[in-house]
């Protein structure tokens, strides 16, 4: 596939492209915020969806064995994780699943650990459920984020759940086996339920390897609920289909009993078709995407280092998200947003939404065409240069 080919996404009901006026108060910007890619999905997925449309009947969904077999095989092939059969069930989305787990396994005012700066819906669903956010801040050391294990051990004593984001959004960290073992030990010692959001696990670059934390041992598997989807990997997020992996039947029973109260339908009929097609027939397409994204990552990282030295940038080990440090500009969150929109003509995620540790940072989605990325970086360079002159 030619990933350099530009695709006009305006008028396609895209959150990323269609509500710029509402979100940024300007339409004259390059949108690089919401975490979806500007590439067409794999042709095999598109053809499978067309075949399903041609059937012309879109009744209630029955998820047969083949959809789960596709997930089992993908996880084993990519990560060597042999998941116990009968341990996967489908869901509508990772964030909604996190909300259900929180409400099913905790009560109001219980503490839940997150590692900020982190994907902002984590704190939102915790607060809206009446629970308390316990912040285990990641430490930025020599341009890499590290876990403060001393603080994590302290917080684990009073918490009920820990939410792990691995690979980490927005910092791009892929936690090592040693780090994951330490997290697992802390959860086991303190009887913590672990929610592991691994939705970005497929986007891991050379020199790094994703390890599903539940695959480390039976002990940690018994207290882990892993959440994943093909949505990021194959650019099918709008089909609202994810999956839950839980190798503990008691935990699964509690979760299912909770969601049963809401009579939630299993899935979007097109989402299951797309997921199955993605995992069964789109390996080559995906490997090409990762190679293209790695080149994008390297291009953006080197451009900022060489041409915009006033900014610092974290080189992501995974994801298609670049975490850029604007703190040397001395702007607060509101002024940084205005600077990016008005001066650089860019729509990025303001770092402050990921936690107080994100103040002065911004998240850039480089899952786009190289020419678009180059234009965005040139805009940023000119904006910073004019800021210095001023």
VENQUINOR-V35944 format. One record per backbone hydrogen bond with DSSP energy under -0.5 kcal/mol. CO is the residue of the C=O (numbers start at 1). NH is the residue of the N-H. E is the energy in kcal/mol with one decimal. If there is no record, write none. Layout:
# VENQUINOR-V35944
co = <CO & CO>
nh = <NH & NH>
e = <E & E>
This chain:
# VENQUINOR-V35944
co = <1 & 2 & 7 & 9 & 13 & 14 & 15 & 19 & 20 & 20 & 20 & 21 & 27 & 29 & 30 & 30 & 32 & 34 & 42 & 42 & 43 & 44 & 45 & 46 & 47 & 48 & 49 & 50 & 51 & 52 & 52 & 53 & 61 & 62 & 64 & 64 & 65 & 66 & 67 & 68 & 69 & 70 & 71 & 72 & 73 & 74 & 75 & 75 & 76 & 80 & 81 & 84 & 87 & 89 & 91 & 93 & 94 & 95 & 96 & 97 & 98 & 99 & 100 & 101 & 102 & 107 & 110 & 111 & 111 & 112 & 113 & 114 & 114 & 116 & 119 & 120 & 121 & 122 & 123 & 124 & 125 & 126 & 127 & 130 & 132 & 132 & 133 & 134 & 134 & 135 & 139 & 139 & 141 & 144 & 146 & 147 & 148 & 149 & 150 & 151 & 152 & 153 & 154 & 155 & 155 & 158 & 160 & 161 & 162 & 162 & 164 & 164 & 168 & 168 & 169 & 172 & 172 & 173 & 173 & 173 & 176 & 177 & 178 & 179 & 180 & 181 & 182 & 183 & 184 & 185 & 186 & 187 & 188 & 193 & 193 & 194 & 194 & 195 & 195 & 196 & 196 & 197 & 198 & 200 & 202 & 203 & 205 & 212 & 213 & 217 & 218 & 220 & 221 & 223 & 224 & 225 & 226 & 227 & 228 & 230 & 231 & 231 & 232 & 236 & 237 & 242 & 243 & 244 & 244 & 245 & 247 & 248 & 249 & 250 & 251 & 252 & 253 & 254 & 255 & 256 & 257 & 258 & 259 & 259 & 260 & 268 & 269 & 270 & 271 & 272 & 273 & 274 & 275 & 276 & 277 & 278 & 282 & 283 & 284 & 285 & 286 & 287 & 288 & 289 & 290 & 291 & 292 & 293 & 294 & 295 & 296 & 297 & 298 & 299 & 300 & 301 & 302 & 303 & 303 & 304 & 308 & 312 & 313 & 314 & 314 & 317 & 320 & 322 & 322 & 323 & 324 & 324 & 325 & 326 & 327 & 332 & 333 & 334 & 335 & 336 & 337 & 338 & 338 & 339 & 339 & 340 & 345 & 346 & 347 & 348 & 349 & 350 & 351 & 352 & 354 & 354 & 355 & 356 & 358 & 360 & 361 & 362 & 362 & 363 & 364 & 364 & 366 & 367 & 369 & 370 & 371 & 372 & 373 & 374 & 375 & 376 & 377 & 378 & 379 & 380 & 381 & 382 & 383 & 384 & 385 & 386>
nh = <3 & 5 & 9 & 12 & 15 & 18 & 19 & 23 & 24 & 25 & 26 & 25 & 29 & 31 & 32 & 347 & 365 & 36 & 45 & 46 & 47 & 48 & 49 & 50 & 51 & 52 & 53 & 54 & 55 & 55 & 56 & 56 & 63 & 64 & 67 & 68 & 69 & 70 & 71 & 72 & 73 & 74 & 75 & 76 & 77 & 78 & 79 & 81 & 80 & 82 & 83 & 87 & 246 & 244 & 242 & 97 & 98 & 99 & 100 & 101 & 102 & 103 & 104 & 105 & 106 & 110 & 132 & 160 & 161 & 134 & 163 & 116 & 136 & 138 & 122 & 124 & 125 & 126 & 127 & 128 & 129 & 131 & 130 & 109 & 112 & 134 & 135 & 114 & 136 & 137 & 141 & 146 & 144 & 141 & 139 & 149 & 152 & 153 & 154 & 155 & 156 & 157 & 157 & 158 & 159 & 111 & 193 & 113 & 164 & 195 & 166 & 197 & 170 & 172 & 119 & 317 & 318 & 167 & 168 & 175 & 180 & 181 & 182 & 183 & 184 & 185 & 186 & 187 & 188 & 189 & 190 & 192 & 191 & 162 & 195 & 196 & 225 & 164 & 197 & 198 & 227 & 166 & 201 & 203 & 204 & 319 & 208 & 215 & 216 & 221 & 222 & 223 & 224 & 194 & 226 & 196 & 245 & 198 & 243 & 234 & 236 & 237 & 235 & 239 & 240 & 91 & 228 & 89 & 246 & 226 & 249 & 252 & 253 & 254 & 255 & 256 & 257 & 258 & 259 & 260 & 261 & 261 & 262 & 264 & 263 & 272 & 273 & 274 & 275 & 276 & 277 & 278 & 279 & 280 & 281 & 282 & 286 & 287 & 288 & 289 & 290 & 291 & 292 & 293 & 294 & 295 & 296 & 297 & 298 & 299 & 300 & 301 & 302 & 303 & 304 & 305 & 306 & 307 & 308 & 308 & 311 & 325 & 315 & 316 & 323 & 205 & 366 & 324 & 364 & 314 & 326 & 362 & 312 & 329 & 330 & 336 & 337 & 338 & 339 & 340 & 341 & 342 & 343 & 343 & 344 & 346 & 30 & 348 & 32 & 350 & 363 & 353 & 354 & 355 & 117 & 118 & 358 & 359 & 361 & 326 & 351 & 324 & 364 & 349 & 322 & 366 & 368 & 38 & 373 & 374 & 375 & 376 & 377 & 378 & 379 & 380 & 381 & 382 & 383 & 384 & 385 & 386 & 387 & 388 & 389 & 390>
e = <-1.1 & -1.2 & -0.8 & -1.4 & -0.5 & -3.3 & -0.8 & -2.7 & -3.3 & -0.7 & -1.0 & -1.0 & -1.2 & -0.7 & -0.6 & -2.6 & -2.1 & -2.2 & -0.7 & -2.0 & -2.9 & -2.0 & -2.3 & -2.1 & -2.4 & -1.8 & -2.4 & -2.5 & -0.9 & -0.5 & -0.6 & -1.4 & -0.5 & -1.0 & -1.1 & -0.8 & -2.3 & -1.9 & -1.2 & -2.7 & -2.5 & -1.9 & -2.5 & -2.1 & -2.8 & -2.6 & -1.9 & -1.5 & -1.7 & -0.8 & -1.2 & -1.1 & -2.8 & -3.2 & -2.7 & -1.6 & -2.2 & -2.2 & -2.3 & -2.6 & -2.5 & -2.2 & -2.2 & -2.2 & -1.3 & -2.0 & -3.0 & -2.8 & -1.1 & -3.0 & -2.9 & -0.7 & -2.9 & -3.2 & -1.8 & -1.5 & -2.7 & -1.6 & -2.4 & -2.6 & -0.9 & -2.3 & -1.8 & -2.6 & -2.6 & -0.5 & -0.6 & -2.1 & -0.7 & -0.9 & -0.9 & -2.9 & -0.9 & -3.3 & -3.0 & -1.4 & -2.2 & -2.6 & -1.4 & -2.3 & -2.3 & -0.7 & -0.7 & -1.3 & -0.9 & -0.6 & -2.2 & -2.7 & -0.6 & -2.9 & -0.6 & -3.1 & -0.5 & -2.5 & -1.5 & -1.9 & -0.9 & -0.6 & -2.9 & -0.6 & -2.6 & -2.3 & -1.9 & -2.2 & -2.8 & -2.6 & -2.1 & -2.3 & -2.5 & -2.8 & -1.6 & -2.8 & -1.0 & -2.3 & -0.5 & -0.6 & -2.7 & -3.3 & -0.7 & -0.8 & -2.8 & -2.0 & -1.8 & -1.3 & -1.5 & -2.0 & -1.6 & -2.0 & -1.5 & -2.0 & -1.9 & -1.0 & -1.3 & -3.1 & -0.5 & -2.2 & -3.0 & -2.7 & -3.0 & -2.3 & -1.9 & -0.7 & -0.8 & -1.9 & -1.7 & -2.5 & -2.3 & -2.0 & -0.5 & -2.5 & -0.6 & -2.4 & -2.2 & -1.8 & -2.4 & -2.8 & -2.1 & -1.7 & -2.2 & -1.6 & -0.6 & -1.1 & -1.4 & -0.9 & -1.3 & -1.8 & -1.2 & -2.5 & -2.5 & -2.2 & -2.3 & -2.7 & -2.3 & -1.9 & -2.3 & -1.5 & -2.3 & -2.6 & -1.9 & -1.9 & -2.5 & -1.9 & -2.2 & -2.8 & -2.5 & -1.7 & -2.2 & -3.0 & -2.4 & -2.6 & -2.8 & -2.8 & -2.5 & -2.3 & -2.3 & -2.3 & -2.5 & -2.9 & -0.6 & -1.7 & -2.3 & -3.6 & -0.6 & -0.7 & -0.7 & -2.5 & -2.2 & -0.7 & -3.0 & -2.4 & -0.7 & -1.9 & -1.9 & -2.3 & -1.7 & -2.6 & -1.9 & -2.0 & -2.5 & -2.5 & -2.3 & -2.9 & -0.6 & -1.6 & -1.8 & -2.8 & -2.4 & -0.8 & -2.7 & -0.6 & -2.6 & -1.7 & -1.8 & -1.5 & -0.6 & -2.2 & -2.4 & -1.5 & -2.3 & -2.9 & -2.8 & -2.8 & -0.5 & -2.1 & -3.4 & -0.7 & -1.9 & -2.6 & -2.3 & -2.8 & -2.3 & -2.4 & -2.3 & -2.3 & -2.4 & -2.2 & -2.4 & -2.4 & -2.3 & -2.4 & -2.5 & -2.4 & -1.7 & -2.2 & -2.2 & -2.2>
